[in-house]
Amino acid sequence: MFDKLDFIQEKYDELSAKVADPAVIADQKSFQKYMKEMSELEPVVKAYEEYRKMQSDLADAKELIEMEDDEEVKELAKEEAKELESAMEQAQENLKVLLLPKDPNDDKNVIVEIRAGTGGEEAALFANDLLRMYLRYAERHRWKSEIIEISDTGIGGIKEAVVMIKGKGAYSRLKFESGVHRVQRVPETESSGRIHTSAATVAVLPEVDDVEVEINPNDLKIDVFRASGNGGQCVNTTDSAVRITHHPSGIVVTCQDEKDQIMNKEKAMRVLKARLHDKMVQEQNDKISADRRSQIGSGDRSERIRTYNFPQGRVTDHRINLTLYKLDQFLDGDIEEAVDGLITADQAEKMKDFG
């Protein structure tokens, strides 16, 4: 591990020299490239510098213990050494986490797709609860949200919703939300007070760059039609809604959120690229043997990942055996404890293979 840290330190120092070179500063493309590389290495370098400072302080404390005759000073040095050794152990663990391979998608925007599953209208109402939960979570992080596509039931539920969430690190925080979310509650229409179980599925896709997904325009069928639902004066008056069909994959994307046809087409293309990229990744994952796949990071859409129990005010994440008795706050976007737990569990899984 320390050989790797020394290499990163050397690389960082080389980059520091380059960005200080007037010739590089004059070449903005190279300058931006080197600055980006430096910013990626900086958290590791800073943590390693702190660790080496602890090493130096520990060596000084041990020398003082050996050389000092004053027992009181010696005891203080021993206490300091003990604290430093404990801090260094934690610092080593933190360095291991920083050295774990980074998901290249972590800093990207995300596309969150929510679909009502089994349970009829109750599932549609729950899907709407999940949509609000993620929108509120985005607000808490001051991320920008755009609803790209939504199909409502007319009585407060949604059959399907697609939302773009823009913000640095959005994918890293939301990527483990993919899967089946189950709800247990008494529907308002249930006169006997029986608890019903229904479900909704969530898919979280990173927004992808053009270079990551190549689409042949000849493979696309683009239809325009009049938008329906809430949308102001342009609803049912202009052909602003767009439907894109990708023939090779059979993927269909619809967008009618904007009043402008061109903007709807741009949004629909972003979703199509994300879905095609996700399909490619899923196919690659299917080739990986099950025993090598991280249970936290597999993104299995058929996996029941979480249960929301209304009678008990409880939410349980089955992957990390986390149970919280704050369902109202959770559905209001306070999901940080679960998100942090999932990230920690994923890191622990990867640490098993750390060399």
C-alpha positions in Angstrom: 0.0 0.0 0.0 2.8 2.5 0.9 4.6 1.9 -2.4 1.4 2.9 -4.2 1.0 6.0 -1.9 4.6 7.0 -2.6 4.0 6.7 -6.4 0.8 8.8 -6.1 2.8 11.4 -4.1 5.5 11.5 -6.9 2.8 11.8 -9.5 1.2 14.7 -7.7 4.5 16.5 -7.3 5.2 16.1 -11.1 1.7 17.5 -11.9 2.3 20.4 -9.5 5.5 21.3 -11.4 3.7 21.1 -14.7 0.8 23.4 -13.7 3.4 26.0 -12.6 5.1 25.9 -16.0 4.2 29.1 -18.0 4.2 27.1 -21.2 1.5 24.7 -19.7 -0.5 27.7 -18.3 -0.6 29.1 -21.8 -2.0 25.9 -23.2 -5.4 25.9 -21.4 -6.3 22.4 -22.6 -3.2 20.8 -21.0 -3.5 23.0 -18.0 -7.1 21.9 -17.3 -6.2 18.3 -17.9 -3.4 18.4 -15.3 -5.5 20.4 -12.8 -8.2 17.7 -13.1 -5.7 15.0 -12.5 -4.3 16.8 -9.5 -7.7 17.3 -7.9 -8.4 13.6 -8.2 -5.1 12.8 -6.4 -5.3 15.5 -3.8 -7.5 13.8 -1.2 -5.1 10.8 -1.2 -2.0 13.0 -1.0 -3.4 15.2 1.8 -4.4 12.1 3.8 -0.9 10.5 3.3 0.8 13.8 4.4 -1.3 13.7 7.6 -0.3 10.1 8.1 3.4 10.8 7.7 3.1 13.7 10.1 1.7 11.3 12.7 4.6 8.9 12.0 7.1 11.7 12.6 5.3 12.8 15.8 5.2 9.2 17.0 9.0 8.8 16.5 9.6 12.0 18.5 7.3 10.8 21.3 9.1 7.4 21.5 12.5 9.1 21.5 11.3 11.3 24.3 10.2 8.3 26.3 13.7 6.7 25.9 15.7 9.9 26.6 13.6 11.7 29.2 14.4 11.3 32.9 11.4 13.3 34.2 8.7 10.7 34.9 5.8 13.1 34.5 7.1 14.2 31.0 7.7 10.5 30.2 4.1 9.6 31.1 2.7 12.5 28.9 4.9 11.2 26.0 3.5 7.7 26.5 0.0 9.0 26.4 0.7 10.9 23.3 2.3 7.9 21.7 -0.8 5.7 22.5 -3.1 8.3 21.0 -1.0 8.6 17.9 -0.8 4.8 17.3 -4.6 4.7 17.6 -5.0 7.6 15.2 -2.6 6.0 12.7 -4.6 2.8 12.6 -7.7 4.7 11.7 -5.7 6.8 9.2 -4.4 3.6 7.5 -8.0 2.3 7.1 -9.0 5.7 5.6 -6.1 5.5 3.2 -7.2 2.0 2.1 -10.6 3.4 1.3 -9.1 6.3 -0.7 -7.0 3.8 -2.7 -10.0 1.6 -3.7 -10.8 1.8 -7.4 -13.2 4.7 -8.0 -16.4 4.2 -9.9 -15.9 6.4 -13.0 -19.6 7.3 -12.9 -19.6 8.5 -9.2 -19.4 12.3 -10.0 -22.0 12.1 -12.8 -25.6 13.3 -12.9 -28.2 10.5 -12.5 -31.4 9.5 -14.2 -33.8 7.9 -11.7 -36.6 5.8 -13.1 -39.5 4.8 -10.8 -42.2 2.3 -11.9 -45.3 1.0 -10.0 -45.1 -2.7 -9.5 -47.5 -5.2 -8.0 -50.3 -3.8 -6.0 -52.5 -1.8 -8.4 -53.4 1.7 -7.3 -51.6 1.3 -4.0 -48.4 0.6 -5.8 -48.9 3.7 -7.9 -49.4 5.8 -4.8 -46.2 4.4 -3.3 -44.3 5.1 -6.5 -45.3 8.7 -6.1 -44.1 8.6 -2.5 -40.7 7.4 -3.7 -40.5 10.1 -6.4 -41.1 12.8 -3.8 -38.5 11.2 -1.5 -35.8 11.4 -4.1 -36.8 15.0 -5.1 -36.6 16.0 -1.5 -33.3 14.3 -1.1 -32.0 16.2 -4.1 -33.2 19.5 -2.5 -31.3 18.7 0.7 -28.1 18.4 -1.3 -29.1 21.5 -3.4 -29.0 19.4 -6.6 -31.2 20.4 -9.5 -34.1 18.0 -10.5 -35.9 17.8 -13.9 -38.8 15.5 -14.4 -38.4 14.1 -17.9 -41.4 11.8 -18.1 -44.3 11.1 -15.8 -47.4 9.0 -16.2 -49.9 9.6 -13.5 -53.1 7.7 -12.5 -55.2 10.8 -11.9 -55.8 10.1 -8.2 -52.3 10.9 -6.8 -50.4 7.9 -8.0 -47.9 7.4 -10.9 -47.4 4.4 -13.2 -44.0 5.6 -14.1 -41.6 8.6 -13.7 -38.2 9.5 -15.0 -36.3 12.3 -13.4 -32.9 13.8 -14.0 -30.9 14.8 -10.9 -28.0 17.1 -11.6 -25.2 17.5 -9.0 -21.6 16.5 -8.2 -21.6 13.1 -6.7 -25.3 12.4 -7.3 -24.6 9.0 -8.8 -22.2 8.0 -5.9 -25.0 8.8 -3.4 -28.0 7.2 -5.2 -26.5 4.3 -7.2 -27.5 1.7 -4.5 -31.2 2.7 -4.7 -31.8 0.4 -7.7 -34.1 -2.5 -6.9 -37.5 -3.4 -5.6 -38.9 -1.2 -2.8 -41.8 -2.8 -0.9 -44.5 -1.0 1.1 -46.7 -2.4 3.8 -49.7 -0.2 4.9 -53.5 0.0 5.1 -54.8 1.6 1.9 -57.3 4.4 2.4 -59.8 2.4 0.4 -59.5 -0.6 2.7 -62.5 -0.6 5.0 -61.5 -3.6 7.0 -58.1 -2.2 8.0 -56.1 -5.0 6.5 -52.4 -4.3 5.7 -51.6 -4.6 2.0 -48.2 -5.2 0.5 -47.3 -3.6 -2.8 -44.1 -2.6 -4.6 -42.3 -0.2 -6.9 -39.1 -0.6 -8.8 -36.3 2.0 -9.0 -33.5 2.1 -11.5 -30.6 4.6 -11.1 -28.6 5.3 -14.3 -25.6 7.6 -14.7 -25.9 10.2 -17.4 -23.4 9.2 -20.1 -21.3 11.2 -22.5 -21.6 11.0 -26.2 -18.3 9.2 -26.5 -19.5 6.4 -24.2 -22.5 5.4 -26.3 -22.6 5.6 -30.1 -26.0 5.7 -31.7 -26.7 5.3 -35.4 -29.3 7.8 -36.4 -30.7 5.3 -38.9 -31.6 3.0 -35.9 -34.0 5.7 -34.5 -37.6 6.3 -35.1 -38.6 9.8 -33.8 -42.3 10.6 -33.4 -43.8 13.9 -32.3 -47.3 14.4 -30.9 -49.3 16.7 -28.7 -48.5 16.7 -25.0 -51.2 15.6 -22.5 -51.7 16.4 -18.9 -50.5 19.4 -16.9 -48.3 21.7 -19.0 -49.9 25.1 -19.5 -51.1 26.6 -22.8 -49.1 24.4 -25.1 -50.8 21.2 -24.0 -53.0 19.7 -26.8 -52.1 22.7 -29.0 -48.6 22.0 -30.4 -46.7 18.8 -31.3 -44.1 19.4 -28.7 -43.9 15.9 -27.1 -41.3 13.5 -28.5 -41.1 9.7 -28.6 -37.8 8.0 -29.7 -37.7 4.3 -30.5 -34.3 2.6 -30.8 -35.0 -0.4 -33.1 -31.9 -2.6 -32.3 -32.7 -2.6 -28.5 -36.4 -2.0 -28.6 -36.0 0.9 -26.0 -38.7 3.6 -26.2 -38.3 7.0 -24.5 -40.9 9.6 -24.3 -40.5 13.2 -23.1 -43.2 15.9 -23.0 -42.0 17.9 -20.0 -40.9 20.9 -22.0 -43.0 23.2 -24.3 -40.3 23.1 -26.9 -39.9 20.0 -29.2 -36.2 20.4 -29.5 -35.6 20.5 -25.8 -37.8 17.4 -25.3 -35.8 15.6 -28.0 -32.5 16.5 -26.2 -33.9 15.2 -22.9 -35.2 12.0 -24.5 -31.8 11.3 -26.2 -30.0 11.7 -22.8 -32.3 9.1 -21.3 -31.9 6.8 -24.3 -28.1 7.0 -24.0 -28.3 6.2 -20.3 -30.5 3.2 -20.9 -28.3 1.9 -23.7 -25.2 2.3 -21.5 -27.0 0.6 -18.6 -28.1 -2.3 -20.9 -24.5 -2.8 -22.0 -23.2 -2.8 -18.4 -26.0 -5.2 -17.3 -24.9 -7.6 -20.1 -21.3 -7.4 -19.0 -22.3 -8.0 -15.4 -24.3 -11.1 -16.5 -21.0 -12.6 -17.8 -19.4 -12.1 -14.3 -19.8 -15.1 -12.1 -22.2 -14.6 -9.1 -19.5 -15.2 -6.5 -17.4 -12.3 -7.8 -20.2 -9.8 -7.9 -20.6 -7.5 -4.9 -23.9 -8.0 -3.2 -24.2 -4.3 -2.5 -23.2 -3.1 -5.9 -24.8 -5.6 -8.3 -27.7 -3.3 -9.0 -30.1 -6.3 -9.4 -33.4 -4.8 -10.3 -35.3 -7.9 -9.2 -33.8 -7.8 -5.7 -36.1 -6.6 -2.9 -33.9 -4.1 -1.2 -36.0 -2.2 1.2 -39.3 -2.4 3.1 -41.4 0.6 4.2 -43.7 -0.5 7.0 -46.3 2.2 7.8 -48.1 0.6 10.8 -44.8 0.4 12.7 -43.2 3.6 11.2 -40.3 1.5 10.2 -38.0 1.3 7.2 -35.7 -1.7 6.7 -32.8 -2.0 4.2 -32.4 -5.8 3.8 -28.9 -5.6 2.2 -27.2 -4.2 5.3 -29.8 -5.2 8.0 -30.5 -1.6 8.8 -33.8 -0.7 10.5 -34.9 2.8 11.2 -38.0 3.9 13.1 -38.4 7.3 11.3 -40.4 6.4 8.2 -42.0 9.9 7.9 -38.6 11.6 7.9 -37.2 9.0 5.5 -39.9 9.6 3.0 -39.3 13.3 3.3 -35.8 12.7 1.9 -33.9 12.1 5.1 -32.3 8.9 3.7 -28.7 9.8 4.5 -28.2 7.1 7.2 -29.2 4.4 4.7 -27.1 5.9 1.9 -24.0 6.1 4.2 -24.6 2.5 5.4 -24.7 1.2 1.9 -21.6 3.1 0.8 -19.7 1.8 3.9 -20.9 -1.8 3.2 -19.8 -1.6 -0.4 -16.4 -0.3 0.7 -16.0 -3.1 3.2 -16.9 -5.6 0.5 -14.2 -4.2 -1.8 -11.7 -4.0 1.0 -11.7 -7.8 1.3 -9.9 -7.9 -2.1 -7.6 -5.1 -1.2 -3.9 -5.9 -1.8 
